[in-house]
Amino acid sequence: MLDERDDSEAAGGPASGPACEPGAGARAAAPRDIWTLRDLLLFIAFIPFALLAANLVALTGYAALRPFTGWPAGPAALRSNTFFLLALQILFYLFVLGFLYLVSKLRHPQPFWQSLGWKKPAGREAAKWLLGGCALAMAANLALLLRPDTTDFPLEHLFNSRGASYALGGFAIGIAPVIEEVVFRGLLFAVCERAAGWRFAVVITALLFAGLHVPEYWDAWNHVWVILGVGMVFSLARGLSGALTPSIFLHIGYNSLMMAGLFLSSHHFRALN
């Protein structure tokens, strides 16, 4: 548990001695002892290639399907096509996950998920974290009711049909929480913790997480502040538990309640506004 050690241990490099050697009674290496700045730099360098590859595959698929779907051509049509944008995002996430898996296999002896801090939870633990994510979503909605934004934001425009809304809901619950937590509370948290301790990692990963969502909530800055607070909770859960598992389940619970609220308030996505 991270709260059982001081920051001086967290800030250092891989610990030496028998505790890090495999064998009977040895503890599993913490993510901060596994993932390095070199891994992060490789990941950052790979991102442009992942974006290019995802765009090429998504555009090829769009062009192949357009004669059957009647989708219009042109940049404006692509920017408003929720299915295309979702496919692009999923492809990018798959390339990112595949790259991290490859780096893990080539550079680290531990299993991929274990190296990032995943620990299989008991059923009661998983339920507790899911409910915590739901409670966090209720608090976020209350904050936005008290301080609503006066403008709409780009994410709202993607809920432009019932089918698109279901697709967005599936992505928000089943895909985004896992990949985003792997990147932010997995790789980034481990490298930041290794460099300057877990408290530093909490702040930096929360800020970067909020920054990722700025384009979705552009001009709706109260939403961005709420996302920053939500990201801080996810990062604190990661830091205090020493595991990736709580933040993933919190994220799933948060997104699930948000989508359930939209589903009910829009009469099952029939009255989209």
C-alpha positions as CSV (number, residue, x, y, z in Angstrom):
1,M,0.0,0.0,0.0
2,L,1.4,3.4,-0.9
3,D,0.2,5.0,2.3
4,E,2.4,2.6,4.2
5,R,5.7,3.9,2.7
6,D,7.2,7.4,2.5
7,D,7.8,9.4,-0.6
8,S,11.5,8.9,-0.5
9,E,11.0,5.2,-1.5
10,A,8.4,6.2,-4.1
11,A,10.7,8.8,-5.7
12,G,13.7,6.5,-6.1
13,G,14.5,4.1,-8.8
14,P,14.0,0.3,-8.7
15,A,14.7,-1.0,-5.2
16,S,17.6,-3.4,-4.9
17,G,18.1,-6.5,-2.8
18,P,16.2,-9.7,-2.3
19,A,12.8,-8.1,-2.2
20,C,12.9,-7.4,-5.9
21,E,14.3,-10.8,-6.9
22,P,11.8,-13.4,-8.1
23,G,11.4,-16.3,-5.8
24,A,9.5,-17.6,-2.8
25,G,8.4,-14.9,-0.5
26,A,9.4,-12.0,-2.8
27,R,7.0,-9.2,-3.3
28,A,5.8,-8.3,-6.7
29,A,7.6,-5.3,-8.1
30,A,5.5,-2.1,-8.0
31,P,4.7,-0.3,-11.3
32,R,7.1,2.5,-10.3
33,D,9.9,0.0,-10.2
34,I,9.0,-1.3,-13.7
35,W,8.0,1.5,-16.0
36,T,10.7,4.1,-16.7
37,L,11.1,7.5,-18.3
38,R,12.4,5.7,-21.4
39,D,9.1,3.8,-21.7
40,L,7.2,7.1,-21.4
41,L,9.3,8.7,-24.1
42,L,8.8,5.7,-26.4
43,F,5.1,6.0,-25.8
44,I,5.0,9.7,-26.6
45,A,7.0,9.2,-29.7
46,F,4.6,6.5,-30.8
47,I,1.5,8.6,-30.4
48,P,1.8,10.5,-33.8
49,F,2.2,7.1,-35.6
50,A,-0.8,5.7,-33.8
51,L,-2.9,8.7,-34.8
52,L,-1.8,8.4,-38.4
53,A,-2.5,4.7,-38.5
54,A,-5.9,5.1,-36.9
55,N,-6.9,7.8,-39.3
56,L,-5.8,5.8,-42.3
57,V,-7.7,2.7,-41.2
58,A,-10.8,4.7,-40.2
59,L,-10.9,6.7,-43.5
60,T,-10.4,3.6,-45.5
61,G,-13.3,1.9,-43.7
62,Y,-15.5,5.0,-44.1
63,A,-14.8,5.2,-47.9
64,A,-15.6,1.5,-48.2
65,L,-18.9,1.8,-46.3
66,R,-20.0,5.1,-47.8
67,P,-21.7,3.6,-50.9
68,F,-23.9,1.4,-48.7
69,T,-24.6,3.9,-45.9
70,G,-25.1,7.1,-47.9
71,W,-22.7,8.9,-45.6
72,P,-21.6,12.2,-47.2
73,A,-18.0,13.0,-48.0
74,G,-15.9,15.9,-46.8
75,P,-14.2,17.0,-43.6
76,A,-17.4,18.6,-42.2
77,A,-19.3,15.3,-42.6
78,L,-16.5,13.3,-40.9
79,R,-16.4,15.8,-37.9
80,S,-20.2,15.3,-37.3
81,N,-20.3,11.5,-37.9
82,T,-20.3,10.0,-34.4
83,F,-19.7,6.5,-35.7
84,F,-16.6,7.5,-37.6
85,L,-15.2,9.5,-34.7
86,L,-15.9,6.6,-32.3
87,A,-14.2,4.1,-34.7
88,L,-11.2,6.5,-35.0
89,Q,-11.0,6.8,-31.2
90,I,-11.2,3.0,-30.7
91,L,-8.6,2.3,-33.3
92,F,-6.3,4.8,-31.7
93,Y,-6.8,3.3,-28.2
94,L,-6.2,-0.2,-29.6
95,F,-2.9,0.9,-31.2
96,V,-1.9,2.5,-27.8
97,L,-2.8,-0.5,-25.8
98,G,-1.0,-2.8,-28.3
99,F,2.1,-0.7,-28.1
100,L,2.2,-0.7,-24.3
101,Y,1.7,-4.4,-24.4
102,L,4.6,-4.8,-26.8
103,V,6.9,-2.6,-24.7
104,S,6.0,-4.6,-21.6
105,K,6.7,-7.9,-23.3
106,L,10.1,-6.7,-24.7
107,R,11.4,-4.8,-21.7
108,H,9.7,-6.1,-18.5
109,P,9.5,-9.6,-17.1
110,Q,6.2,-9.1,-15.3
111,P,2.8,-9.8,-16.9
112,F,1.4,-6.7,-18.6
113,W,-1.6,-6.0,-16.4
114,Q,0.4,-6.8,-13.2
115,S,3.1,-4.4,-14.3
116,L,0.6,-1.6,-14.4
117,G,-0.8,-2.3,-10.9
118,W,-3.9,-4.4,-11.7
119,K,-4.9,-6.6,-8.9
120,K,-7.9,-8.9,-9.2
121,P,-10.6,-7.6,-6.8
122,A,-13.0,-9.5,-4.7
123,G,-16.7,-9.0,-5.7
124,R,-17.4,-6.8,-2.7
125,E,-14.4,-4.6,-3.5
126,A,-15.5,-4.2,-7.1
127,A,-19.0,-3.3,-6.1
128,K,-17.8,-0.8,-3.5
129,W,-15.7,1.0,-6.1
130,L,-18.4,1.0,-8.7
131,L,-20.8,2.5,-6.2
132,G,-18.1,5.0,-5.3
133,G,-18.0,6.0,-9.0
134,C,-21.7,6.4,-9.1
135,A,-21.6,8.6,-6.0
136,L,-18.9,10.7,-7.6
137,A,-21.1,11.1,-10.7
138,M,-24.0,12.3,-8.5
139,A,-21.7,14.9,-6.9
140,A,-20.5,16.1,-10.3
141,N,-24.0,16.5,-11.5
142,L,-24.9,18.4,-8.4
143,A,-21.9,20.7,-8.9
144,L,-23.0,21.4,-12.5
145,L,-26.6,22.1,-11.4
146,L,-25.3,24.7,-8.9
147,R,-22.9,26.2,-11.5
148,P,-24.2,25.4,-15.0
149,D,-22.3,26.4,-18.1
150,T,-24.0,29.0,-20.3
151,T,-22.9,27.3,-23.6
152,D,-23.0,24.0,-25.2
153,F,-19.9,21.9,-25.9
154,P,-18.6,19.6,-28.7
155,L,-19.4,16.4,-26.9
156,E,-23.1,17.2,-26.8
157,H,-23.2,17.4,-30.6
158,L,-22.1,13.8,-30.9
159,F,-25.4,12.6,-29.3
160,N,-27.2,13.3,-32.6
161,S,-29.2,10.1,-33.0
162,R,-30.4,7.2,-30.9
163,G,-27.9,4.8,-32.5
164,A,-25.1,7.2,-31.9
165,S,-26.1,7.7,-28.3
166,Y,-26.1,3.9,-27.7
167,A,-22.7,3.6,-29.3
168,L,-21.3,6.5,-27.2
169,G,-22.7,4.9,-24.1
170,G,-21.0,1.6,-24.9
171,F,-17.7,3.3,-25.5
172,A,-17.9,5.4,-22.4
173,I,-18.7,2.4,-20.1
174,G,-16.8,-0.5,-21.7
175,I,-13.7,0.9,-23.4
176,A,-12.7,4.5,-22.4
177,P,-12.3,3.8,-18.6
178,V,-10.0,0.9,-19.1
179,I,-7.7,2.5,-21.7
180,E,-7.6,5.9,-20.1
181,E,-6.8,4.4,-16.7
182,V,-4.1,2.2,-18.2
183,V,-2.4,5.3,-19.7
184,F,-3.0,7.9,-16.9
185,R,-3.1,5.9,-13.7
186,G,-0.9,3.1,-15.1
187,L,2.0,4.3,-17.2
188,L,2.0,8.0,-16.4
189,F,1.4,7.5,-12.7
190,A,4.2,4.9,-12.4
191,V,6.7,7.1,-14.1
192,C,5.8,10.3,-12.2
193,E,5.8,8.4,-8.9
194,R,9.2,7.0,-9.7
195,A,10.5,10.5,-10.4
196,A,9.0,12.5,-7.5
197,G,6.7,10.5,-5.3
198,W,3.0,9.5,-5.4
199,R,1.6,12.9,-4.3
200,F,3.3,14.5,-7.4
201,A,1.9,11.7,-9.5
202,V,-1.6,12.3,-8.2
203,V,-1.5,16.0,-9.2
204,I,0.1,15.5,-12.6
205,T,-2.1,12.7,-13.8
206,A,-5.2,14.5,-12.7
207,L,-4.2,17.6,-14.6
208,L,-3.3,15.6,-17.7
209,F,-6.5,13.7,-17.5
210,A,-8.5,17.0,-17.4
211,G,-6.4,18.3,-20.3
212,L,-7.4,15.2,-22.4
213,H,-11.1,16.2,-22.0
214,V,-10.7,19.9,-22.7
215,P,-11.6,19.5,-26.5
216,E,-14.8,17.7,-25.6
217,Y,-15.9,20.5,-23.2
218,W,-14.4,23.5,-25.0
219,D,-16.0,26.7,-23.7
220,A,-17.9,24.8,-21.0
221,W,-15.2,25.4,-18.4
222,N,-17.2,24.4,-15.4
223,H,-17.4,20.9,-16.9
224,V,-13.6,21.0,-17.2
225,W,-13.2,21.9,-13.5
226,V,-15.5,19.0,-12.6
227,I,-13.5,16.6,-14.7
228,L,-10.3,17.8,-13.0
229,G,-11.9,17.0,-9.6
230,V,-13.0,13.6,-10.9
231,G,-9.6,12.9,-12.2
232,M,-8.1,13.9,-8.8
233,V,-10.3,11.3,-7.1
234,F,-9.3,8.6,-9.6
235,S,-5.6,9.4,-9.0
236,L,-6.0,9.5,-5.3
237,A,-7.6,6.1,-5.4
238,R,-4.6,4.9,-7.4
239,G,-2.1,6.5,-5.1
240,L,-3.6,5.5,-1.8
241,S,-4.3,1.9,-2.8
242,G,-1.1,1.3,-4.7
243,A,-3.2,-0.5,-7.4
244,L,-4.8,0.4,-10.7
245,T,-8.0,-1.6,-10.0
246,P,-9.9,1.0,-7.9
247,S,-9.5,3.8,-10.4
248,I,-10.8,1.6,-13.3
249,F,-13.9,0.6,-11.4
250,L,-14.5,4.1,-10.1
251,H,-14.2,5.3,-13.7
252,I,-16.6,2.7,-15.0
253,G,-19.1,3.5,-12.2
254,Y,-18.9,7.2,-12.9
255,N,-19.4,6.9,-16.7
256,S,-22.2,4.3,-16.1
257,L,-24.3,6.6,-13.9
258,M,-23.7,9.6,-16.3
259,M,-24.9,7.6,-19.2
260,A,-27.8,6.1,-17.3
261,G,-28.9,9.6,-16.3
262,L,-28.8,10.7,-19.9
263,F,-30.6,7.6,-21.0
264,L,-33.5,8.1,-18.6
265,S,-33.7,11.9,-19.0
266,S,-33.9,11.6,-22.8
267,H,-36.6,8.9,-22.7
268,H,-34.2,6.1,-23.8
269,F,-32.3,8.4,-26.2
270,R,-35.6,9.3,-28.0
271,A,-35.7,12.9,-27.0
272,L,-32.2,14.1,-27.6
273,N,-31.7,17.8,-27.2
